[in-house]
Amino acid sequence: MQPDYVQIQPNNALLNWWNSIWDSLNPFTAIARFIRGILQGFIRDISTFIFNTLEGQLEDFAIRLSAPPQSWPGFSLVSGIMMGPILTIAGAILAFMITVDLIQVLIDRNNSADFDASNLFKWIVKSVIMILIVTHSQLIVYGMFDIGIQAINNTTATIGTVVNFGEAQNQIDYMTDQYNEDVEIGTLMAVLALMAIMALCVFGLIVCMFLAIFGRFIEIMLIMSVAPIPLATLGNSSFNSMGFNYLKTLFAATMTGFFFITAFGIFTAMVGETLYQLDFTTAGGPVWSVVQPLFVVIGHLILLCFALFKIPNMAKSIFGAT
């Protein structure tokens, strides 16, 4: 008769205890855990820098662009030039054009044989208006900027309610959890490399924003410095195209800040939407499905850097400034 064999069931608690002891003593496991911790720490720090920089730059960008001209460095110099020698030249040009208009009024009707006094009254009113425009050219420039500043402030308030990197930060926090060993080291290395490239692109974006903002400041101050001269030509039918084109150029320069803020807001919204697709919870998935959104964000960063320098020409084209 065959003896009955009793199948011994392994003790799961004991087996788990032995596995934990073996993992703690296994040098390869310890090295892998050490490398994973270093990679997770770097990724966490870089992602925090990127998200905080993008959110902070929007506010800083808006503050710099919405600053009135009176607070800009060098404004007193530009104001002195505009209301000093430039105003003198504009006064001479205006006097010449007023004189030409007066002569035209006098000889318009059969060499003064059929003189109409109403035309003289129109000339007086027109001359007074043009003198007021030239002498108050600084206020006209300020009024143009108030329109641009109002548009920038309203746009910034709208963008601030849309931009949100919270979900992307949650995914990064999951991946960099010190107790999370589901994410492969290879995936962490790929994410770290792309995060480092993103950080460099963000730094490049800051430099491009700095150049774009201060390039705009210099352009606007140069436009402001000669304001009385083109405004003096508004009342003359032969030369008023100069004045109208100046107003278009000035308005395009003021609205450039609005386009800057809008472009940056669109960019941050696209980045937030792209990073929302990050999903590190599917352990063992292909690396490409994890790093693809990061490639897209890098592309957005590079495109925004180029777009910042094309916006001034686009604004002039929209408002018909030549």
PyMOL commands that set and color helices and strands:
alter all, ss='L'
color gray80, all
select helices_A, chain A and resi 12-25+27-65+69-71+75-106+117-135+137-160+166-175+185-225+228-231+240-275+287-318
alter helices_A, ss='H'
color red, helices_A
deselect
rebuild
show_as cartoon
